[in-house]
């Protein structure tokens, strides 16, 4: 069977302690026709020296050193420099399972496609879930409408999760459609990238095999306060409305539920800040007024079946303006961790 050339893009910043583990894992793939493209995003530690010392003469590895601009810019450099027919992203603290590239090649050889979405497993946080069961409802259907996949991505329950590394992309497809990561976003950039890929793909393959190991550490963005979270997520929401909902009005309710989820994420993020509790509550109240989140909450409250249990509790409390009680309960739960 012909082996398609695959470029594995690995962005890294100050990864001297773990980049070798990541690269060695990729070199153990039982597949021949691939390259590992490492984009060193202006590391200030010994990352570049580690790469030069250990991997300088390895023909499968290319290293590009750039000034520090963030993971999105580093991935974009990787896309523009990729020599493979297909692209796969790997974060430097995550892993691929042993035969990932062979499994991907087998699928793409059977069914020509610009986009292949696969499953993943989660390590380091028992509270985080994957979406394997959702994928099982989609796999073996090779004539999927993009609208059905997008609806699942927008959904707030039993949805396909929007991680860029959980898919393989045709290089020509990305470049010809100018699908790149938004460099100004600190959060939701993965979600938007995958959404754009699904929107533009003429044929998407979905398999439920868990080919990627997502390792969540203390430095994970999901565990930290992100100052730009609300701005970034609302920017993406506005993009979705302008580029999707105006053309697919039947997804209007999914969009509204997604905006409610933004409000929930914003509250949780605000409560992770080091500000005084009263200041946090003031910030939450102000955002609720400024973005008119109450409208989204009221609509979502009428359709609680579209949310998971934790979100249902939040939506119900916000419907009756009980953000303070939600905040107290959230902080108590965080302390137990």
C-alpha positions as CSV (number, residue, x, y, z in Angstrom):
1,X,0.0,0.0,0.0
2,X,1.3,3.4,-0.9
3,X,2.4,5.5,2.1
4,X,1.2,9.1,1.9
5,X,3.8,11.5,3.2
6,X,2.7,13.0,6.5
7,X,4.1,16.1,8.2
8,X,3.9,16.0,12.0
9,X,4.1,19.6,13.3
10,X,5.3,20.1,16.8
11,X,5.4,23.6,18.2
12,X,7.6,24.0,21.3
13,X,8.4,26.8,23.7
14,X,10.9,26.2,26.6
15,X,10.6,22.5,26.3
16,X,14.1,21.4,27.2
17,X,12.8,18.9,29.8
18,X,10.3,17.1,27.6
19,X,10.9,17.7,23.9
20,X,13.2,14.7,23.6
21,X,10.5,12.4,25.0
22,X,8.0,13.7,22.4
23,X,10.3,13.4,19.5
24,X,11.5,9.9,20.5
25,X,7.8,8.8,20.7
26,X,7.2,10.0,17.2
27,X,10.4,8.3,15.9
28,X,9.0,5.0,17.2
29,X,6.0,5.1,14.8
30,X,6.0,2.0,12.6
31,X,5.7,4.1,9.5
32,X,8.3,5.3,7.1
33,X,7.0,8.2,4.9
34,X,6.8,11.1,7.4
35,X,8.7,14.1,8.6
36,X,8.7,15.7,12.1
37,X,8.7,19.5,11.7
38,X,9.6,21.1,15.0
39,X,8.9,24.8,15.3
40,X,10.9,26.3,18.2
41,X,8.9,29.3,19.2
42,X,11.7,31.5,20.5
43,X,12.6,29.4,23.5
44,X,14.8,31.0,26.1
45,X,16.0,27.8,27.7
46,X,18.2,25.1,26.2
47,X,15.5,23.7,23.8
48,X,17.4,24.7,20.6
49,X,20.6,23.2,21.9
50,X,18.8,19.9,22.8
51,X,17.4,19.7,19.3
52,X,20.7,20.5,17.6
53,X,22.7,18.1,19.7
54,X,20.4,15.0,19.5
55,X,18.6,15.4,16.2
56,X,20.8,17.4,13.9
57,X,21.6,14.6,11.5
58,X,18.2,12.7,11.7
59,X,16.7,12.9,8.2
60,X,13.1,12.7,9.5
61,X,13.5,15.8,11.6
62,X,13.5,19.5,10.5
63,X,13.8,22.3,13.0
64,X,12.6,25.8,12.4
65,X,13.6,28.5,15.0
66,X,11.4,31.6,15.2
67,X,10.9,34.6,17.4
68,X,8.4,34.0,20.2
69,X,4.9,34.7,18.8
70,X,2.8,32.0,20.4
71,X,1.6,28.5,19.5
72,X,-0.8,29.7,16.8
73,X,2.0,31.5,14.9
74,X,4.3,28.5,15.3
75,X,1.7,26.2,13.9
76,X,1.2,28.5,10.9
77,X,4.9,28.4,10.2
78,X,4.6,24.7,10.2
79,X,1.7,24.6,7.8
80,X,3.5,26.9,5.4
81,X,6.7,24.8,5.6
82,X,5.1,21.3,5.5
83,X,6.4,19.0,2.7
84,X,3.9,16.2,3.4
85,X,0.6,15.6,1.6
86,X,-1.1,15.6,5.0
87,X,-0.5,17.5,8.3
88,X,-1.0,16.3,11.9
89,X,-0.4,18.5,14.9
90,X,1.2,17.2,18.2
91,X,1.7,19.3,21.3
92,X,5.1,18.7,22.8
93,X,3.7,17.3,26.1
94,X,1.2,14.9,24.4
95,X,1.6,11.6,22.6
96,X,0.4,9.6,19.6
97,X,-0.4,5.9,20.0
98,X,2.1,3.6,18.4
99,X,0.4,2.9,15.0
100,X,-1.3,6.3,14.5
101,X,0.4,7.2,11.2
102,X,-0.2,3.7,9.7
103,X,-3.9,3.8,10.8
104,X,-4.3,7.3,9.3
105,X,-2.7,6.2,6.0
106,X,-4.9,3.1,5.8
107,X,-8.0,5.3,6.2
108,X,-6.9,7.9,3.7
109,X,-6.0,5.2,1.2
110,X,-9.5,3.7,1.4
111,X,-11.4,6.9,1.3
112,X,-9.9,10.0,-0.3
113,X,-10.5,13.0,2.0
114,X,-9.2,16.4,3.0
115,X,-10.0,15.9,6.6
116,X,-9.9,12.9,9.0
117,X,-11.1,13.3,12.6
118,X,-10.2,10.7,15.2
119,X,-10.6,10.0,18.9
120,X,-8.4,10.8,21.8
121,X,-7.8,9.7,25.4
122,X,-7.3,12.1,28.4
123,X,-4.6,11.8,31.1
124,X,-4.0,13.9,34.2
125,X,-7.6,15.1,34.9
126,X,-10.3,12.6,35.7
127,X,-12.9,15.4,35.3
128,X,-12.2,15.9,31.7
129,X,-14.0,13.7,29.2
130,X,-13.4,12.6,25.6
131,X,-16.0,12.2,22.9
132,X,-15.4,8.6,21.7
133,X,-19.0,7.6,22.1
134,X,-20.1,10.6,20.0
135,X,-17.7,9.7,17.2
136,X,-19.0,6.1,17.1
137,X,-22.4,7.6,15.9
138,X,-20.6,9.3,13.0
139,X,-18.0,6.7,11.9
140,X,-18.5,4.5,8.9
141,X,-20.6,7.2,7.3
142,X,-18.5,8.6,4.4
143,X,-21.2,10.9,3.0
144,X,-21.6,13.1,6.1
145,X,-23.0,16.5,5.6
146,X,-20.7,19.2,7.1
147,X,-23.8,20.7,8.7
148,X,-24.3,17.6,10.9
149,X,-20.6,17.7,12.1
150,X,-20.7,21.4,12.7
151,X,-24.0,21.0,14.7
152,X,-22.2,18.5,16.9
153,X,-19.2,20.8,17.3
154,X,-21.5,23.7,18.4
155,X,-23.5,21.5,20.7
156,X,-23.1,21.8,24.5
157,X,-23.8,18.1,25.3
158,X,-22.5,14.9,23.7
159,X,-20.5,17.0,21.2
160,X,-17.4,16.6,19.1
161,X,-14.7,18.5,21.0
162,X,-12.8,21.2,19.1
163,X,-9.1,20.3,19.3
164,X,-6.9,20.9,16.3
165,X,-4.6,18.0,17.1
166,X,-7.4,15.5,16.8
167,X,-7.5,15.5,13.0
168,X,-5.4,15.0,9.9
169,X,-5.6,17.7,7.2
170,X,-4.7,17.8,3.6
171,X,-1.8,20.3,3.2
172,X,-3.1,21.5,-0.2
173,X,-6.6,21.9,1.3
174,X,-5.4,24.1,4.2
175,X,-3.2,26.3,2.0
176,X,-5.7,26.7,-0.9
177,X,-8.5,27.6,1.5
178,X,-6.1,29.8,3.6
179,X,-7.0,28.0,6.8
180,X,-4.6,29.2,9.5
181,X,-4.7,29.8,13.2
182,X,-5.8,33.2,14.4
183,X,-2.6,34.5,16.0
184,X,-4.3,37.0,18.3
185,X,-6.4,34.4,20.1
186,X,-5.1,32.9,23.3
187,X,-8.0,30.5,23.6
188,X,-10.5,28.9,21.2
189,X,-8.0,29.1,18.4
190,X,-8.1,25.3,18.0
191,X,-11.9,25.2,18.0
192,X,-12.1,27.9,15.3
193,X,-9.4,26.2,13.2
194,X,-11.2,22.8,13.2
195,X,-14.5,24.5,12.6
196,X,-13.1,26.2,9.5
197,X,-11.7,23.0,8.2
198,X,-15.0,21.1,8.6
199,X,-16.8,24.0,7.0
200,X,-14.6,23.9,3.9
201,X,-14.1,20.2,3.5
202,X,-16.0,18.4,0.8
203,X,-15.5,15.0,2.5
204,X,-14.7,14.3,6.1
205,X,-13.8,10.9,7.6
206,X,-14.6,10.3,11.3
207,X,-13.2,7.3,13.2
208,X,-13.6,6.6,16.9
209,X,-10.1,5.1,17.5
210,X,-8.3,7.0,20.3
211,X,-5.1,7.8,18.4
212,X,-4.0,10.8,20.5
213,X,-3.1,11.0,24.2
214,X,-4.0,14.4,25.7
215,X,-2.0,15.0,28.8
216,X,-3.3,17.8,31.0
217,X,-0.8,19.3,33.4
218,X,-0.7,22.1,35.9
219,X,0.3,24.5,33.1
220,X,-2.7,23.6,30.9
221,X,-4.7,26.6,29.8
222,X,-7.8,24.9,31.1
223,X,-6.4,25.1,34.7
224,X,-5.2,28.7,34.5
225,X,-6.7,32.2,34.5
226,X,-6.7,33.6,31.0
227,X,-7.1,37.4,30.9
228,X,-8.3,37.4,27.3
229,X,-10.8,34.5,27.6
230,X,-14.0,36.5,27.2
231,X,-12.7,38.7,24.4
232,X,-11.3,35.7,22.5
233,X,-14.4,33.5,22.9
234,X,-16.8,36.3,22.0
235,X,-14.6,37.1,18.9
236,X,-15.0,33.4,17.8
237,X,-18.8,33.6,18.6
238,X,-19.1,36.6,16.4
239,X,-17.1,34.8,13.6
240,X,-19.5,31.8,13.9
241,X,-22.6,34.0,13.7
242,X,-21.3,36.0,10.7
243,X,-19.9,33.0,8.8
244,X,-22.2,30.2,9.8
245,X,-25.5,31.2,11.4
246,X,-26.4,33.7,8.7
247,X,-26.1,30.9,6.1
248,X,-27.3,28.0,8.4
249,X,-30.1,29.6,10.5
250,X,-31.3,26.2,11.5
251,X,-28.2,26.1,13.8
252,X,-29.3,29.3,15.6
253,X,-30.3,27.5,18.9
254,X,-27.0,25.6,19.0
255,X,-25.2,28.9,18.6
256,X,-27.2,30.5,21.5
257,X,-26.4,27.5,23.7
258,X,-22.7,27.9,22.8
259,X,-22.8,31.6,23.8
260,X,-24.3,30.5,27.2
261,X,-21.4,28.1,27.5
262,X,-19.1,31.1,26.9
263,X,-20.7,32.8,29.9
264,X,-20.2,29.8,32.1
265,X,-16.5,29.5,31.0
266,X,-16.1,33.2,31.7
267,X,-17.4,33.0,35.2
268,X,-15.2,30.0,36.0
269,X,-12.2,31.8,34.5
270,X,-12.9,35.0,36.5
271,X,-13.1,33.0,39.7
272,X,-9.6,31.7,39.1
273,X,-8.2,35.2,39.1
274,X,-6.5,36.5,42.2
275,X,-8.8,39.5,42.6
276,X,-10.9,40.0,45.7
277,X,-14.2,38.1,45.7
278,X,-16.3,41.3,45.5
279,X,-14.3,42.5,42.5
280,X,-14.8,39.1,40.8
281,X,-18.6,39.3,41.3
282,X,-18.6,42.9,40.0
283,X,-16.7,41.8,36.8
284,X,-19.2,39.0,36.2
285,X,-22.2,41.3,36.7
286,X,-20.7,43.9,34.3
287,X,-20.0,41.3,31.6
288,X,-23.5,39.9,32.0
289,X,-24.9,43.4,31.3
290,X,-22.5,44.4,28.6
291,X,-23.0,41.3,26.5
292,X,-26.6,40.7,27.4
293,X,-25.8,37.1,28.5
294,X,-29.2,37.0,30.4
295,X,-30.9,36.6,27.0
296,X,-28.9,33.6,26.2
297,X,-29.3,32.1,29.7
298,X,-33.1,32.6,29.5
299,X,-33.3,30.8,26.2
300,X,-31.0,28.0,27.4
301,X,-33.1,27.5,30.6
302,X,-36.0,26.5,28.4
303,X,-33.9,23.8,26.8
304,X,-31.8,22.4,29.6
305,X,-31.9,19.0,28.0
306,X,-29.2,20.3,25.6
307,X,-26.7,20.8,28.4
308,X,-24.8,18.3,30.6
309,X,-25.7,18.1,34.3
310,X,-23.1,20.5,35.6
311,X,-24.0,23.1,33.0
312,X,-27.7,22.6,33.7
313,X,-27.1,23.6,37.3
314,X,-25.2,26.7,36.3
315,X,-27.8,27.8,33.7
316,X,-30.6,27.3,36.3
317,X,-28.7,29.4,38.9
318,X,-27.9,32.2,36.4
319,X,-31.5,32.3,35.2
320,X,-32.5,33.4,38.7
321,X,-29.4,35.6,39.2
322,X,-27.6,33.4,41.7
323,X,-24.1,33.9,40.4
324,X,-22.8,34.7,43.9
325,X,-23.9,31.3,45.2
326,X,-22.5,29.6,42.1
327,X,-19.2,31.4,42.7
328,X,-19.0,30.3,46.4
329,X,-19.7,26.7,45.4
330,X,-17.1,26.8,42.6
331,X,-14.4,28.2,45.0
332,X,-15.1,25.5,47.6
333,X,-14.7,22.8,44.9
334,X,-11.5,24.4,43.6
335,X,-10.1,24.3,47.2
336,X,-10.8,20.6,47.5
337,X,-8.6,20.0,44.4
